[in-house]
Every structure is written in structure tokens, then in C-alpha cells.
Amino acid sequence: MPTDHEGYGVPSGWRDCTVEEDLTQPWYGFPSDEDEVGRQDYQHFVVRVTKPGGWVECFELDLDLENPPPDYTRLRSAVATLTEMKGLDISLVKTMANLLTSVGLTDVEADYVSCPFGWGGRVGQLCMKVLELGYGSLRSNLAPIMGISDTEYDKLVDGLEPQFRVRRSWTKVHYAFGMKPFK
């Protein structure tokens, strides 16, 4: 149910989640079909509602780890299959600066911060928890692709932390930001 949020037309197929009354139902910021036009609509919408001189910032975790253990490589391969089946390009995380430039932002800067998994103190623990929760939520999609049972899948995910610690696995959290021009 598209809405008009404070006079700014929400792109077709979008739901304004800030006015949803039934919070027990799942909601999607993106159109449920996740098509490329929907993502482009979103980028333009964010820029349109940003005041001139305002800033837009994006950040996202890269699923391509440095020093990944073999079990993670299996999971990542299944994610690649799943996202390809759904027509999603998750490699865009590496080119966020181009996305911001393509929608007219200026003074665009991009970089990354390092994120350890299961090592590196509190940050590594938190990143590990995020990864476990993320992959746990994908069980029903990834286990069939991998040809394993839910129990085997859970064991695989649960066994990642010690492997990450030994290999000192980490990833990049990419970020980019840019300013909406005054003109």
C-alpha cells in the first residue's frame, strides 16, 4: 500500500513502514519482488526527500570474507546461488560510491572498516552474533540449496566461530556518503 509521506510520493510498490498498524505482519521496505527498478526508485526517493546540502550515507557488510574457513565458503556459495536465483546483485556493496554518484550526489566518499568474526574483542563477538543470526534466518533457503538437513545446517553455522578465530577471518563493512547539491 503505497503512501504519500509528508507530500513526497513513495515509489510504487513500497510500503511506508512508519504508519503500519499491524506490526505482527512482516513488512518490506523494498518491493517484494526486489527488482532493479525498485532499488533505483529507492535511491532516487532517498535523494528526493533529502534537503539540498543534506547528506546520504550507506553502509553494508561484505559477505566475501578474508581468510574464510571452508565451511563458510560453502555457506557463501549457497548465498551466491540464492541471490542469483532471486536476481539480486549483492556485489553492489563494493560500488556504493557509484550508486550515490548515479543519483546525483556530490562530494561522494567511500571506504570500509574492518570487521573481525569471533576474535578481536567485543567487536568480534558482536560481528559473530550478527553473522550467526543472519545465517540462522536463511536456514530455510540455504539448507535445501546445500542439500543438507536443518540440523546439519545449524551445526555448520554453530561451528564457524572457532574456525574464524583460528583463521582470523574478517570482512569489510563498506560505507559511502555524499551530499545533495544545493542546485
BELLINKA-V564022 format. One record per residue. N is the residue number from 1. RES is the residue in three letters. OMEGA is omega in whole degrees, -180 to 180 (999 if undefined). D_CENTER is the distance of its C-alpha to the mean C-alpha in Angstrom with 1 decimal. Layout:
BEGIN
((N RES OMEGA D_CENTER) (N RES OMEGA D_CENTER))
END
This chain:
BEGIN
((1 MET 179 23.7) (2 PRO 178 22.9) (3 THR 176 24.5) (4 ASP -175 25.8) (5 HIS 178 24.3) (6 GLU 176 27.0) (7 GLY 178 28.3) (8 TYR -179 25.0) (9 GLY 176 24.5) (10 VAL -178 21.1) (11 PRO -180 20.1) (12 SER 178 21.6) (13 GLY -178 19.8) (14 TRP 174 17.9) (15 ARG 177 18.8) (16 ASP -173 19.4) (17 CYS -179 18.1) (18 THR -179 20.3) (19 VAL 179 23.4) (20 GLU -180 22.7) (21 GLU -177 25.6) (22 ASP -177 24.7) (23 LEU 177 21.9) (24 THR -180 22.6) (25 GLN 177 21.2) (26 PRO 178 17.5) (27 TRP -176 16.1) (28 TYR 173 13.5) (29 GLY 177 12.5) (30 PHE 172 12.0) (31 PRO -174 15.1) (32 SER 179 15.3) (33 ASP 176 16.1) (34 GLU -179 12.9) (35 ASP -176 15.3) (36 GLU 179 15.0) (37 VAL 179 17.5) (38 GLY 179 15.4) (39 ARG 178 12.6) (40 GLN 176 15.5) (41 ASP -179 17.2) (42 TYR -180 14.3) (43 GLN -179 14.6) (44 HIS 179 18.3) (45 PHE -180 18.3) (46 VAL 180 16.6) (47 VAL -179 19.1) (48 ARG -177 21.9) (49 VAL 176 21.7) (50 THR 179 21.5) (51 LYS 174 25.1) (52 PRO -176 26.6) (53 GLY 178 26.3) (54 GLY -176 23.1) (55 TRP 174 19.9) (56 VAL 179 16.3) (57 GLU 177 13.7) (58 CYS 173 10.0) (59 PHE -177 8.2) (60 GLU 178 5.2) (61 LEU 176 6.3) (62 ASP -179 8.1) (63 LEU 177 9.1) (64 ASP -176 12.4) (65 LEU 170 14.5) (66 GLU -179 17.9) (67 ASN -178 20.7) (68 PRO 174 19.0) (69 PRO -178 21.5) (70 PRO -180 22.5) (71 ASP 178 21.1) (72 TYR 179 17.5) (73 THR 176 18.2) (74 ARG 178 19.2) (75 LEU -178 16.0) (76 ARG 177 14.0) (77 SER 177 16.5) (78 ALA 177 16.1) (79 VAL 179 12.4) (80 ALA 178 13.5) (81 THR -179 16.2) (82 LEU -177 14.3) (83 THR 176 11.8) (84 GLU 178 15.0) (85 MET -178 16.9) (86 LYS 179 14.6) (87 GLY -180 14.7) (88 LEU 177 11.1) (89 ASP -177 10.8) (90 ILE 175 7.8) (91 SER 179 10.2) (92 LEU 180 9.8) (93 VAL -178 7.8) (94 LYS -176 11.4) (95 THR -177 13.1) (96 MET 179 11.7) (97 ALA 178 15.3) (98 ASN 179 16.5) (99 LEU -179 14.4) (100 LEU 178 15.9) (101 THR -177 19.3) (102 SER 178 19.3) (103 VAL 171 19.2) (104 GLY 178 22.1) (105 LEU 179 20.9) (106 THR -180 23.2) (107 ASP -177 23.4) (108 VAL 175 19.9) (109 GLU -180 19.0) (110 ALA 178 16.2) (111 ASP 176 16.1) (112 TYR 169 14.3) (113 VAL -179 15.2) (114 SER -178 15.9) (115 CYS 179 14.6) (116 PRO 178 17.2) (117 PHE 175 16.9) (118 GLY 177 20.0) (119 TRP 179 22.1) (120 GLY 176 22.6) (121 GLY -175 23.6) (122 ARG 179 21.7) (123 VAL 179 18.5) (124 GLY 177 18.5) (125 GLN -180 19.3) (126 LEU 178 16.5) (127 CYS 178 13.9) (128 MET 180 15.6) (129 LYS 178 15.6) (130 VAL 180 11.8) (131 LEU 180 11.7) (132 GLU 179 14.7) (133 LEU 180 13.4) (134 GLY 180 10.2) (135 TYR 175 12.5) (136 GLY -179 15.2) (137 SER -180 13.6) (138 LEU -177 13.2) (139 ARG -175 16.9) (140 SER 177 18.4) (141 ASN -172 16.5) (142 LEU -178 16.6) (143 ALA 178 20.1) (144 PRO 178 21.9) (145 ILE -179 20.4) (146 MET -180 21.5) (147 GLY 179 24.8) (148 ILE 179 24.9) (149 SER 177 25.7) (150 ASP 180 23.5) (151 THR 178 25.7) (152 GLU 179 25.3) (153 TYR 180 21.5) (154 ASP 178 21.6) (155 LYS 179 24.0) (156 LEU -180 21.8) (157 VAL -179 18.9) (158 ASP -178 21.5) (159 GLY -176 23.1) (160 LEU -172 20.3) (161 GLU 179 20.9) (162 PRO 178 24.5) (163 GLN 178 23.5) (164 PHE -179 20.8) (165 ARG -179 23.6) (166 VAL -176 26.2) (167 ARG -177 24.1) (168 ARG -179 22.5) (169 SER 178 19.0) (170 TRP 177 16.4) (171 THR 177 13.4) (172 LYS 169 12.4) (173 VAL -177 10.1) (174 HIS 173 10.4) (175 TYR 176 11.5) (176 ALA 176 13.7) (177 PHE 179 16.0) (178 GLY -177 18.9) (179 MET 172 21.8) (180 LYS -177 23.0) (181 PRO 180 26.5) (182 PHE -179 29.6) (183 LYS 999 31.1))
END
